[in-house]
């Protein structure tokens, strides 16, 4: 019972983000049962939460040595391997985990992401299309499906996937940004503007969305509105945004050529 109590305590602390307390509970558990696979799995999750990718991978693989077909640990190992830059190993673990948990949206999404990482966009798309056909209510899977479709140039499929994800989960901020990008690709500027405005309502500090909204406004001939968006982005992150804003103002229609960078910085600060 003492071991079970430590495992339960570690789970609770980890779920609440109390990483030091979770670590202490794991240590007490290891004192009772060194190398216990469930404790190794928990310790791996804890290490990954701390950003310790290589130790997390080592712990997950040690747990899998005792439970090689444990789907949650396989997926944890895949996430740790990806964080550690071991994409090939991550894909192997994710493939096994997804095969053992065919209805798990997290497994399908992780496998799709890894295939994209490895340049296998068509395989990612086909896998995610199959998953969403069987499980049409998974917003994250539709989002990843849209990413894969855009990567292979299937804009219509990508847009439909992002729109489906957002019907299921209107608060899924990355899907609004991705939808805006597809709409920009299609030169549907009104739809791109709507998506970016919705994203900024959800995440007012999303700098890339503010820059892109400025670009969309500029492309529609609304330079004052564009400057307001550019100013919002610049004030949030001046060093990261100035070059892109300056290039957009020079390159896009309805822009302005600023010969004095300091004058542009001052204008953005006021906008």
Residue pairs with C-beta under 8 A, 6 or more apart in sequence:
2 32
3 29
3 32
3 33
3 36
6 25
6 26
6 28
6 29
6 32
6 39
7 25
7 29
7 38
7 39
7 42
9 21
9 22
9 25
10 22
10 25
10 26
10 29
10 39
10 42
10 46
11 42
13 19
13 21
13 22
13 25
14 22
14 42
14 45
14 46
14 49
17 49
19 46
19 49
19 50
22 42
22 46
23 43
23 46
26 39
26 42
26 43
26 46
29 36
29 39
30 36
30 39
30 43
33 39
35 62
35 66
37 62
37 63
37 64
37 66
37 67
37 70
37 73
38 63
40 59
40 60
40 62
40 63
40 66
41 59
41 60
41 63
41 70
41 72
41 73
41 76
43 59
44 56
44 57
44 59
44 60
44 63
44 73
44 76
44 77
44 80
45 56
45 76
47 53
47 55
47 56
47 59
47 80
48 56
48 76
48 79
48 80
48 83
51 83
53 80
53 83
53 84
53 85
54 84
56 76
56 80
56 83
56 84
57 77
57 80
57 81
57 83
57 84
57 86
57 89
60 73
60 76
60 77
60 80
61 77
63 70
63 73
64 70
64 73
64 74
64 77
67 73
69 96
69 100
71 96
71 97
71 100
71 101
71 104
71 107
72 97
74 93
74 94
74 96
74 97
74 100
75 93
75 94
75 97
75 98
75 101
75 104
75 106
75 107
75 110
77 89
77 90
77 93
78 90
78 91
78 93
78 94
78 97
78 110
78 114
79 90
79 110
80 90
81 87
81 89
81 90
81 93
82 90
82 113
82 114
82 117
87 114
87 117
87 118
88 118
90 114
90 117
91 111
91 114
91 115
91 118
94 107
94 110
94 111
94 114
95 111
97 104
97 107
97 110
97 111
98 104
98 107
98 108
98 110
98 111
101 107
103 134
103 135
105 131
105 135
105 138
105 140
105 141
106 140
108 127
108 128
108 131
108 135
108 138
108 141
108 144
109 128
109 140
109 141
109 143
109 144
111 124
111 127
112 124
112 125
112 127
112 128
112 141
112 144
112 145
112 147
112 148
113 124
113 144
115 121
115 123
115 124
115 127
115 148
116 124
116 147
116 148
116 151
121 148
121 151
121 152
122 148
122 152
124 144
124 148
124 151
125 145
125 148
125 149
125 151
125 152
125 154
125 157
128 141
128 144
128 145
128 148
129 145
131 138
131 141
131 145
132 138
132 141
132 142
132 145
132 161
132 164
135 141
136 164
137 168
138 168
139 164
139 165
139 166
139 168
139 169
139 172
139 175
140 165
140 169
140 172
142 161
142 162
142 164
142 165
142 168
142 175
143 161
143 162
143 165
143 172
143 174
143 175
143 178
145 157
145 161
146 157
146 158
146 159
146 160
146 161
146 162
146 165
146 175
146 178
146 179
146 182
147 158
147 178
149 155
149 157
149 158
149 161
150 158
150 178
150 181
150 182
150 185
155 182
155 185
155 186
158 178
158 182
159 179
159 182
159 183
159 186
162 175
162 178
162 179
162 182
163 179
165 172
165 175
166 172
166 175
166 176
166 179
169 175
171 202
173 199
173 202
173 203
173 206
176 195
176 196
176 198
176 199
176 202
176 209
177 195
177 196
177 199
177 206
177 208
177 209
177 212
179 191
179 195
180 191
180 192
180 195
180 196
180 199
180 209
180 212
180 216
181 192
181 212
183 189
183 191
183 192
183 195
184 192
184 212
184 215
184 216
189 216
189 219
189 220
190 220
192 212
192 216
193 213
193 216
193 217
193 220
196 209
196 212
196 213
196 216
197 213
199 206
199 209
200 206
200 209
200 210
200 213
203 209
205 236
207 233
207 236
207 237
207 240
207 241
208 233
210 229
210 230
210 232
210 233
210 236
211 229
211 230
211 233
211 241
211 244
211 245
211 248
213 229
214 225
214 226
214 227
214 228
214 229
214 230
214 233
214 245
214 248
215 226
215 248
215 252
217 223
217 225
217 226
217 229
218 226
218 248
218 249
218 252
218 253
218 254
218 255
219 252
219 253
219 254
221 253
221 254
222 254
223 254
223 255
223 256
226 254
227 267
227 268
227 271
228 271
230 241
230 245
230 248
230 249
230 268
230 271
231 267
231 268
231 269
231 270
231 271
232 271
233 241
233 245
234 241
234 242
234 245
234 265
234 268
234 269
234 271
235 268
235 269
238 265
242 261
242 264
242 265
242 268
245 264
245 268
246 258
246 261
246 264
248 255
249 255
249 256
249 257
249 258
249 264
250 257
250 258
258 264
258 267
